[in-house]
């Protein structure tokens, strides 16, 4: 009887041996939006043995246009994206290990996210219990970038280079996107090619430009191809760029682009990794929402009891969702790590005031 991966195993580029390599791989997908959902689904269907999905956000109606793992019920219930994705993927492939982690990756926790279960010293992640920590595998064999902001991509680059973890950079907005595989120590890293992140004002975003779901899916698919090639031991040599509307694809040869004195992979100065974890608030891309970061963990059970008389509360092990009567139309999504997503405003000052009033963060 043919295995579920038979059509993949008969490909000369993969074969039975290659499928075994894929099946033993540990892959971390950071970000589970337009890029990350496609990446995670393709990896699960390809048979990656251990898939860890990290995302900070909850499912919203505007996600459904392009974030392929989510349903209307997920949006109605405000499920964390990582949790909703893991539930769907377990229905797609029950033979692999799928681990969701609901957290915002930053300089303060990116290394613990990578090192859970490894032989390195244990560093706790905000909002994660010891039992949850023990369920995670060691350092991943591969990281895929499903994020929507430049700062996190440079942070991933720092962490991947420091710990010698191959990773795939991917970005999509409008009709276009880019993909690049990185093997620390052997190929150019992100800072070799783009030494400094562009200013926020220089970047198109999904808020200002929009994004075509097909463009995100195409870029995510190309990123998974690069990821599978890395798992199978191939060395990447190009940055791929695509404009799906124009039907234009191009490759930029990076063989000579490794910079000996690159701050990251040459001098091993991990500027983004060594920055103090921020407690700043931020508007969320494409959302009528603001994320407010607290400095302390939150006891969701105690908060639910305190809010219940005056607020409609939904309480799950992953988060607490409070639908406020006043101010009307505002929803607070409170996570154990102290983060609060305030839906119903893009005014950071107003969002912080609401959080201080109801959560006390």
TORKOL-4160 file (C-alpha; in steps of 0.2 Angstrom, whole numbers, padded with zeros to 4 digits, m for minus):
361
<pt num="1" X="0000" Y="0000" Z="0000"/>
<pt num="2" X="0007" Y="0017" Z="m0005"/>
<pt num="3" X="0011" Y="0029" Z="0010"/>
<pt num="4" X="0002" Y="0046" Z="0011"/>
<pt num="5" X="0019" Y="0053" Z="0004"/>
<pt num="6" X="0021" Y="0042" Z="m0011"/>
<pt num="7" X="0019" Y="0056" Z="m0024"/>
<pt num="8" X="0032" Y="0065" Z="m0015"/>
<pt num="9" X="0044" Y="0050" Z="m0013"/>
<pt num="10" X="0044" Y="0046" Z="m0031"/>
<pt num="11" X="0051" Y="0063" Z="m0035"/>
<pt num="12" X="0069" Y="0061" Z="m0039"/>
<pt num="13" X="0073" Y="0077" Z="m0029"/>
<pt num="14" X="0066" Y="0069" Z="m0013"/>
<pt num="15" X="0065" Y="0050" Z="m0014"/>
<pt num="16" X="0062" Y="0038" Z="0001"/>
<pt num="17" X="0077" Y="0044" Z="0010"/>
<pt num="18" X="0073" Y="0062" Z="0008"/>
<pt num="19" X="0056" Y="0059" Z="0014"/>
<pt num="20" X="0064" Y="0051" Z="0030"/>
<pt num="21" X="0074" Y="0067" Z="0032"/>
<pt num="22" X="0058" Y="0078" Z="0031"/>
<pt num="23" X="0049" Y="0066" Z="0043"/>
<pt num="24" X="0063" Y="0068" Z="0056"/>
<pt num="25" X="0064" Y="0087" Z="0054"/>
<pt num="26" X="0060" Y="0100" Z="0067"/>
<pt num="27" X="0053" Y="0116" Z="0060"/>
<pt num="28" X="0048" Y="0132" Z="0068"/>
<pt num="29" X="0036" Y="0144" Z="0059"/>
<pt num="30" X="0036" Y="0161" Z="0067"/>
<pt num="31" X="0021" Y="0171" Z="0062"/>
<pt num="32" X="0004" Y="0162" Z="0057"/>
<pt num="33" X="m0004" Y="0175" Z="0046"/>
<pt num="34" X="m0005" Y="0176" Z="0027"/>
<pt num="35" X="0012" Y="0168" Z="0025"/>
<pt num="36" X="0013" Y="0157" Z="0040"/>
<pt num="37" X="m0003" Y="0148" Z="0037"/>
<pt num="38" X="0002" Y="0142" Z="0020"/>
<pt num="39" X="0019" Y="0138" Z="0026"/>
<pt num="40" X="0012" Y="0127" Z="0040"/>
<pt num="41" X="m0001" Y="0118" Z="0030"/>
<pt num="42" X="0012" Y="0114" Z="0016"/>
<pt num="43" X="0024" Y="0108" Z="0029"/>
<pt num="44" X="0011" Y="0097" Z="0038"/>
<pt num="45" X="0006" Y="0089" Z="0022"/>
<pt num="46" X="0024" Y="0086" Z="0017"/>
<pt num="47" X="0026" Y="0076" Z="0033"/>
<pt num="48" X="0038" Y="0087" Z="0043"/>
<pt num="49" X="0039" Y="0077" Z="0059"/>
<pt num="50" X="0039" Y="0091" Z="0072"/>
<pt num="51" X="0031" Y="0108" Z="0068"/>
<pt num="52" X="0031" Y="0122" Z="0081"/>
<pt num="53" X="0020" Y="0137" Z="0077"/>
<pt num="54" X="0022" Y="0154" Z="0086"/>
<pt num="55" X="0010" Y="0169" Z="0084"/>
<pt num="56" X="0004" Y="0183" Z="0095"/>
<pt num="57" X="m0012" Y="0187" Z="0088"/>
<pt num="58" X="m0030" Y="0181" Z="0087"/>
<pt num="59" X="m0041" Y="0177" Z="0072"/>
<pt num="60" X="m0051" Y="0192" Z="0064"/>
<pt num="61" X="m0063" Y="0193" Z="0050"/>
<pt num="62" X="m0050" Y="0202" Z="0039"/>
<pt num="63" X="m0039" Y="0187" Z="0040"/>
<pt num="64" X="m0050" Y="0176" Z="0031"/>
<pt num="65" X="m0046" Y="0184" Z="0014"/>
<pt num="66" X="m0029" Y="0176" Z="0014"/>
<pt num="67" X="m0025" Y="0166" Z="0030"/>
<pt num="68" X="m0030" Y="0149" Z="0024"/>
<pt num="69" X="m0031" Y="0139" Z="0040"/>
<pt num="70" X="m0044" Y="0149" Z="0048"/>
<pt num="71" X="m0063" Y="0148" Z="0047"/>
<pt num="72" X="m0077" Y="0160" Z="0052"/>
<pt num="73" X="m0080" Y="0151" Z="0068"/>
<pt num="74" X="m0062" Y="0154" Z="0073"/>
<pt num="75" X="m0065" Y="0173" Z="0070"/>
<pt num="76" X="m0081" Y="0173" Z="0079"/>
<pt num="77" X="m0073" Y="0165" Z="0094"/>
<pt num="78" X="m0057" Y="0175" Z="0093"/>
<pt num="79" X="m0046" Y="0160" Z="0094"/>
<pt num="80" X="m0027" Y="0163" Z="0095"/>
<pt num="81" X="m0020" Y="0160" Z="0078"/>
<pt num="82" X="m0007" Y="0147" Z="0083"/>
<pt num="83" X="m0020" Y="0137" Z="0092"/>
<pt num="84" X="m0033" Y="0138" Z="0078"/>
<pt num="85" X="m0019" Y="0133" Z="0066"/>
<pt num="86" X="m0013" Y="0118" Z="0076"/>
<pt num="87" X="m0031" Y="0112" Z="0078"/>
<pt num="88" X="m0034" Y="0112" Z="0059"/>
<pt num="89" X="m0017" Y="0104" Z="0055"/>
<pt num="90" X="m0020" Y="0090" Z="0067"/>
<pt num="91" X="m0035" Y="0086" Z="0056"/>
<pt num="92" X="m0024" Y="0086" Z="0041"/>
<pt num="93" X="m0010" Y="0076" Z="0048"/>
<pt num="94" X="m0012" Y="0067" Z="0064"/>
<pt num="95" X="0005" Y="0058" Z="0062"/>
<pt num="96" X="0016" Y="0073" Z="0066"/>
<pt num="97" X="0019" Y="0083" Z="0081"/>
<pt num="98" X="0011" Y="0100" Z="0081"/>
<pt num="99" X="0015" Y="0113" Z="0095"/>
<pt num="100" X="0006" Y="0130" Z="0096"/>
<pt num="101" X="0014" Y="0144" Z="0106"/>
<pt num="102" X="0004" Y="0160" Z="0109"/>
<pt num="103" X="0017" Y="0173" Z="0112"/>
<pt num="104" X="0025" Y="0189" Z="0104"/>
<pt num="105" X="0042" Y="0185" Z="0099"/>
<pt num="106" X="0055" Y="0198" Z="0104"/>
<pt num="107" X="0073" Y="0200" Z="0110"/>
<pt num="108" X="0068" Y="0195" Z="0127"/>
<pt num="109" X="0061" Y="0178" Z="0122"/>
<pt num="110" X="0067" Y="0173" Z="0105"/>
<pt num="111" X="0081" Y="0162" Z="0112"/>
<pt num="112" X="0069" Y="0153" Z="0124"/>
<pt num="113" X="0057" Y="0150" Z="0110"/>
<pt num="114" X="0071" Y="0141" Z="0101"/>
<pt num="115" X="0079" Y="0132" Z="0115"/>
<pt num="116" X="0065" Y="0124" Z="0124"/>
<pt num="117" X="0069" Y="0106" Z="0128"/>
<pt num="118" X="0087" Y="0108" Z="0122"/>
<pt num="119" X="0102" Y="0104" Z="0133"/>
<pt num="120" X="0105" Y="0123" Z="0135"/>
<pt num="121" X="0100" Y="0132" Z="0151"/>
<pt num="122" X="0081" Y="0133" Z="0153"/>
<pt num="123" X="0074" Y="0150" Z="0151"/>
<pt num="124" X="0056" Y="0153" Z="0155"/>
<pt num="125" X="0044" Y="0160" Z="0142"/>
<pt num="126" X="0031" Y="0172" Z="0148"/>
<pt num="127" X="0014" Y="0164" Z="0150"/>
<pt num="128" X="0021" Y="0146" Z="0147"/>
<pt num="129" X="0019" Y="0133" Z="0161"/>
<pt num="130" X="0033" Y="0121" Z="0165"/>
<pt num="131" X="0022" Y="0107" Z="0158"/>
<pt num="132" X="0020" Y="0116" Z="0142"/>
<pt num="133" X="0039" Y="0119" Z="0141"/>
<pt num="134" X="0042" Y="0101" Z="0143"/>
<pt num="135" X="0032" Y="0097" Z="0128"/>
<pt num="136" X="0043" Y="0106" Z="0116"/>
<pt num="137" X="0057" Y="0098" Z="0106"/>
<pt num="138" X="0076" Y="0104" Z="0105"/>
<pt num="139" X="0082" Y="0118" Z="0094"/>
<pt num="140" X="0074" Y="0117" Z="0077"/>
<pt num="141" X="0082" Y="0111" Z="0061"/>
<pt num="142" X="0074" Y="0125" Z="0051"/>
<pt num="143" X="0065" Y="0142" Z="0055"/>
<pt num="144" X="0053" Y="0149" Z="0042"/>
<pt num="145" X="0049" Y="0168" Z="0043"/>
<pt num="146" X="0030" Y="0171" Z="0042"/>
<pt num="147" X="0031" Y="0188" Z="0051"/>
<pt num="148" X="0024" Y="0204" Z="0045"/>
<pt num="149" X="0037" Y="0216" Z="0052"/>
<pt num="150" X="0055" Y="0220" Z="0048"/>
<pt num="151" X="0061" Y="0221" Z="0066"/>
<pt num="152" X="0057" Y="0203" Z="0070"/>
<pt num="153" X="0065" Y="0197" Z="0054"/>
<pt num="154" X="0082" Y="0205" Z="0059"/>
<pt num="155" X="0079" Y="0197" Z="0076"/>
<pt num="156" X="0076" Y="0180" Z="0068"/>
<pt num="157" X="0092" Y="0183" Z="0058"/>
<pt num="158" X="0102" Y="0187" Z="0074"/>
<pt num="159" X="0096" Y="0171" Z="0083"/>
<pt num="160" X="0098" Y="0160" Z="0068"/>
<pt num="161" X="0116" Y="0165" Z="0065"/>
<pt num="162" X="0120" Y="0164" Z="0084"/>
<pt num="163" X="0114" Y="0147" Z="0085"/>
<pt num="164" X="0118" Y="0141" Z="0067"/>
<pt num="165" X="0100" Y="0137" Z="0062"/>
<pt num="166" X="0096" Y="0138" Z="0044"/>
<pt num="167" X="0081" Y="0149" Z="0040"/>
<pt num="168" X="0071" Y="0156" Z="0026"/>
<pt num="169" X="0067" Y="0174" Z="0025"/>
<pt num="170" X="0050" Y="0178" Z="0016"/>
<pt num="171" X="0040" Y="0194" Z="0014"/>
<pt num="172" X="0024" Y="0199" Z="0004"/>
<pt num="173" X="0014" Y="0214" Z="0002"/>
<pt num="174" X="0003" Y="0220" Z="m0012"/>
<pt num="175" X="0006" Y="0209" Z="m0027"/>
<pt num="176" X="0024" Y="0206" Z="m0024"/>
<pt num="177" X="0036" Y="0196" Z="m0012"/>
<pt num="178" X="0053" Y="0190" Z="m0009"/>
<pt num="179" X="0061" Y="0174" Z="m0003"/>
<pt num="180" X="0079" Y="0170" Z="0003"/>
<pt num="181" X="0086" Y="0154" Z="0011"/>
<pt num="182" X="0101" Y="0157" Z="0024"/>
<pt num="183" X="0113" Y="0144" Z="0031"/>
<pt num="184" X="0123" Y="0153" Z="0044"/>
<pt num="185" X="0142" Y="0152" Z="0041"/>
<pt num="186" X="0140" Y="0146" Z="0023"/>
<pt num="187" X="0128" Y="0159" Z="0014"/>
<pt num="188" X="0125" Y="0177" Z="0015"/>
<pt num="189" X="0114" Y="0182" Z="0030"/>
<pt num="190" X="0100" Y="0194" Z="0029"/>
<pt num="191" X="0111" Y="0208" Z="0035"/>
<pt num="192" X="0124" Y="0204" Z="0021"/>
<pt num="193" X="0111" Y="0208" Z="0008"/>
<pt num="194" X="0101" Y="0221" Z="0018"/>
<pt num="195" X="0113" Y="0228" Z="0031"/>
<pt num="196" X="0101" Y="0239" Z="0040"/>
<pt num="197" X="0082" Y="0238" Z="0041"/>
<pt num="198" X="0072" Y="0252" Z="0031"/>
<pt num="199" X="0063" Y="0265" Z="0041"/>
<pt num="200" X="0045" Y="0262" Z="0044"/>
<pt num="201" X="0040" Y="0276" Z="0033"/>
<pt num="202" X="0049" Y="0268" Z="0018"/>
<pt num="203" X="0040" Y="0252" Z="0019"/>
<pt num="204" X="0023" Y="0248" Z="0010"/>
<pt num="205" X="0012" Y="0239" Z="0022"/>
<pt num="206" X="m0004" Y="0229" Z="0021"/>
<pt num="207" X="m0013" Y="0244" Z="0029"/>
<pt num="208" X="m0007" Y="0256" Z="0015"/>
<pt num="209" X="m0005" Y="0245" Z="0000"/>
<pt num="210" X="m0016" Y="0230" Z="0004"/>
<pt num="211" X="m0011" Y="0212" Z="0000"/>
<pt num="212" X="m0017" Y="0199" Z="m0013"/>
<pt num="213" X="m0020" Y="0182" Z="m0005"/>
<pt num="214" X="m0013" Y="0174" Z="m0020"/>
<pt num="215" X="0003" Y="0184" Z="m0018"/>
<pt num="216" X="0005" Y="0178" Z="0000"/>
<pt num="217" X="0002" Y="0160" Z="m0005"/>
<pt num="218" X="0014" Y="0160" Z="m0019"/>
<pt num="219" X="0028" Y="0168" Z="m0009"/>
<pt num="220" X="0024" Y="0156" Z="0006"/>
<pt num="221" X="0025" Y="0141" Z="m0006"/>
<pt num="222" X="0042" Y="0147" Z="m0013"/>
<pt num="223" X="0048" Y="0148" Z="0005"/>
<pt num="224" X="0043" Y="0130" Z="0009"/>
<pt num="225" X="0052" Y="0124" Z="m0007"/>
<pt num="226" X="0068" Y="0133" Z="0000"/>
<pt num="227" X="0065" Y="0126" Z="0017"/>
<pt num="228" X="0063" Y="0108" Z="0010"/>
<pt num="229" X="0079" Y="0110" Z="0000"/>
<pt num="230" X="0088" Y="0116" Z="0016"/>
<pt num="231" X="0081" Y="0100" Z="0026"/>
<pt num="232" X="0088" Y="0090" Z="0012"/>
<pt num="233" X="0105" Y="0097" Z="0013"/>
<pt num="234" X="0105" Y="0109" Z="m0002"/>
<pt num="235" X="0114" Y="0126" Z="m0001"/>
<pt num="236" X="0103" Y="0141" Z="m0007"/>
<pt num="237" X="0111" Y="0154" Z="m0018"/>
<pt num="238" X="0098" Y="0166" Z="m0024"/>
<pt num="239" X="0085" Y="0179" Z="m0018"/>
<pt num="240" X="0069" Y="0175" Z="m0027"/>
<pt num="241" X="0057" Y="0190" Z="m0031"/>
<pt num="242" X="0040" Y="0189" Z="m0038"/>
<pt num="243" X="0026" Y="0200" Z="m0045"/>
<pt num="244" X="0012" Y="0188" Z="m0047"/>
<pt num="245" X="0000" Y="0200" Z="m0055"/>
<pt num="246" X="0013" Y="0204" Z="m0069"/>
<pt num="247" X="0018" Y="0186" Z="m0069"/>
<pt num="248" X="0036" Y="0192" Z="m0067"/>
<pt num="249" X="0049" Y="0181" Z="m0057"/>
<pt num="250" X="0067" Y="0185" Z="m0055"/>
<pt num="251" X="0082" Y="0178" Z="m0046"/>
<pt num="252" X="0097" Y="0188" Z="m0039"/>
<pt num="253" X="0113" Y="0178" Z="m0037"/>
<pt num="254" X="0119" Y="0179" Z="m0020"/>
<pt num="255" X="0135" Y="0168" Z="m0021"/>
<pt num="256" X="0146" Y="0183" Z="m0020"/>
<pt num="257" X="0136" Y="0193" Z="m0008"/>
<pt num="258" X="0142" Y="0186" Z="0009"/>
<pt num="259" X="0151" Y="0201" Z="0018"/>
<pt num="260" X="0166" Y="0196" Z="0028"/>
<pt num="261" X="0164" Y="0210" Z="0040"/>
<pt num="262" X="0145" Y="0209" Z="0041"/>
<pt num="263" X="0140" Y="0215" Z="0058"/>
<pt num="264" X="0130" Y="0199" Z="0061"/>
<pt num="265" X="0138" Y="0184" Z="0053"/>
<pt num="266" X="0155" Y="0191" Z="0051"/>
<pt num="267" X="0158" Y="0201" Z="0067"/>
<pt num="268" X="0144" Y="0191" Z="0077"/>
<pt num="269" X="0137" Y="0207" Z="0084"/>
<pt num="270" X="0119" Y="0203" Z="0087"/>
<pt num="271" X="0112" Y="0220" Z="0089"/>
<pt num="272" X="0093" Y="0216" Z="0087"/>
<pt num="273" X="0095" Y="0201" Z="0099"/>
<pt num="274" X="0104" Y="0211" Z="0112"/>
<pt num="275" X="0092" Y="0225" Z="0113"/>
<pt num="276" X="0081" Y="0226" Z="0129"/>
<pt num="277" X="0064" Y="0218" Z="0127"/>
<pt num="278" X="0052" Y="0232" Z="0123"/>
<pt num="279" X="0036" Y="0236" Z="0133"/>
<pt num="280" X="0030" Y="0248" Z="0120"/>
<pt num="281" X="0013" Y="0247" Z="0112"/>
<pt num="282" X="0010" Y="0246" Z="0094"/>
<pt num="283" X="m0004" Y="0246" Z="0081"/>
<pt num="284" X="m0007" Y="0230" Z="0072"/>
<pt num="285" X="m0005" Y="0229" Z="0054"/>
<pt num="286" X="m0022" Y="0228" Z="0044"/>
<pt num="287" X="m0032" Y="0229" Z="0061"/>
<pt num="288" X="m0042" Y="0241" Z="0070"/>
<pt num="289" X="m0032" Y="0236" Z="0085"/>
<pt num="290" X="m0017" Y="0240" Z="0096"/>
<pt num="291" X="m0006" Y="0228" Z="0106"/>
<pt num="292" X="m0002" Y="0234" Z="0123"/>
<pt num="293" X="0013" Y="0225" Z="0132"/>
<pt num="294" X="0013" Y="0223" Z="0151"/>
<pt num="295" X="0028" Y="0219" Z="0161"/>
<pt num="296" X="0020" Y="0205" Z="0172"/>
<pt num="297" X="0011" Y="0189" Z="0169"/>
<pt num="298" X="m0008" Y="0189" Z="0171"/>
<pt num="299" X="m0019" Y="0176" Z="0181"/>
<pt num="300" X="m0033" Y="0175" Z="0169"/>
<pt num="301" X="m0044" Y="0166" Z="0181"/>
<pt num="302" X="m0043" Y="0180" Z="0194"/>
<pt num="303" X="m0045" Y="0193" Z="0180"/>
<pt num="304" X="m0061" Y="0184" Z="0174"/>
<pt num="305" X="m0069" Y="0184" Z="0191"/>
<pt num="306" X="m0065" Y="0202" Z="0193"/>
<pt num="307" X="m0072" Y="0207" Z="0177"/>
<pt num="308" X="m0087" Y="0196" Z="0175"/>
<pt num="309" X="m0100" Y="0207" Z="0184"/>
<pt num="310" X="m0098" Y="0221" Z="0172"/>
<pt num="311" X="m0091" Y="0213" Z="0156"/>
<pt num="312" X="m0095" Y="0199" Z="0145"/>
<pt num="313" X="m0080" Y="0187" Z="0147"/>
<pt num="314" X="m0074" Y="0172" Z="0137"/>
<pt num="315" X="m0061" Y="0162" Z="0146"/>
<pt num="316" X="m0050" Y="0149" Z="0138"/>
<pt num="317" X="m0033" Y="0141" Z="0144"/>
<pt num="318" X="m0024" Y="0153" Z="0131"/>
<pt num="319" X="m0032" Y="0169" Z="0133"/>
<pt num="320" X="m0047" Y="0180" Z="0141"/>
<pt num="321" X="m0058" Y="0189" Z="0129"/>
<pt num="322" X="m0068" Y="0204" Z="0137"/>
<pt num="323" X="m0081" Y="0212" Z="0127"/>
<pt num="324" X="m0083" Y="0229" Z="0135"/>
<pt num="325" X="m0100" Y="0238" Z="0137"/>
<pt num="326" X="m0091" Y="0255" Z="0140"/>
<pt num="327" X="m0082" Y="0260" Z="0129"/>
<pt num="328" X="m0094" Y="0251" Z="0117"/>
<pt num="329" X="m0087" Y="0241" Z="0103"/>
<pt num="330" X="m0070" Y="0238" Z="0112"/>
<pt num="331" X="m0064" Y="0220" Z="0115"/>
<pt num="332" X="m0049" Y="0216" Z="0126"/>
<pt num="333" X="m0039" Y="0200" Z="0122"/>
<pt num="334" X="m0028" Y="0197" Z="0137"/>
<pt num="335" X="m0014" Y="0184" Z="0136"/>
<pt num="336" X="m0005" Y="0175" Z="0151"/>
<pt num="337" X="0011" Y="0184" Z="0146"/>
<pt num="338" X="0003" Y="0201" Z="0150"/>
<pt num="339" X="0000" Y="0206" Z="0132"/>
<pt num="340" X="m0017" Y="0214" Z="0129"/>
<pt num="341" X="m0024" Y="0217" Z="0111"/>
<pt num="342" X="m0037" Y="0231" Z="0111"/>
<pt num="343" X="m0049" Y="0229" Z="0096"/>
<pt num="344" X="m0059" Y="0244" Z="0092"/>
<pt num="345" X="m0046" Y="0258" Z="0092"/>
<pt num="346" X="m0030" Y="0262" Z="0083"/>
<pt num="347" X="m0026" Y="0276" Z="0096"/>
<pt num="348" X="m0012" Y="0269" Z="0106"/>
<pt num="349" X="m0015" Y="0282" Z="0121"/>
<pt num="350" X="m0033" Y="0277" Z="0122"/>
<pt num="351" X="m0029" Y="0258" Z="0121"/>
<pt num="352" X="m0017" Y="0260" Z="0135"/>
<pt num="353" X="m0029" Y="0269" Z="0146"/>
<pt num="354" X="m0042" Y="0256" Z="0143"/>
<pt num="355" X="m0030" Y="0242" Z="0148"/>
<pt num="356" X="m0025" Y="0252" Z="0164"/>
<pt num="357" X="m0043" Y="0253" Z="0168"/>
<pt num="358" X="m0049" Y="0235" Z="0166"/>
<pt num="359" X="m0033" Y="0225" Z="0167"/>
<pt num="360" X="m0022" Y="0236" Z="0178"/>
<pt num="361" X="m0007" Y="0233" Z="0167"/>
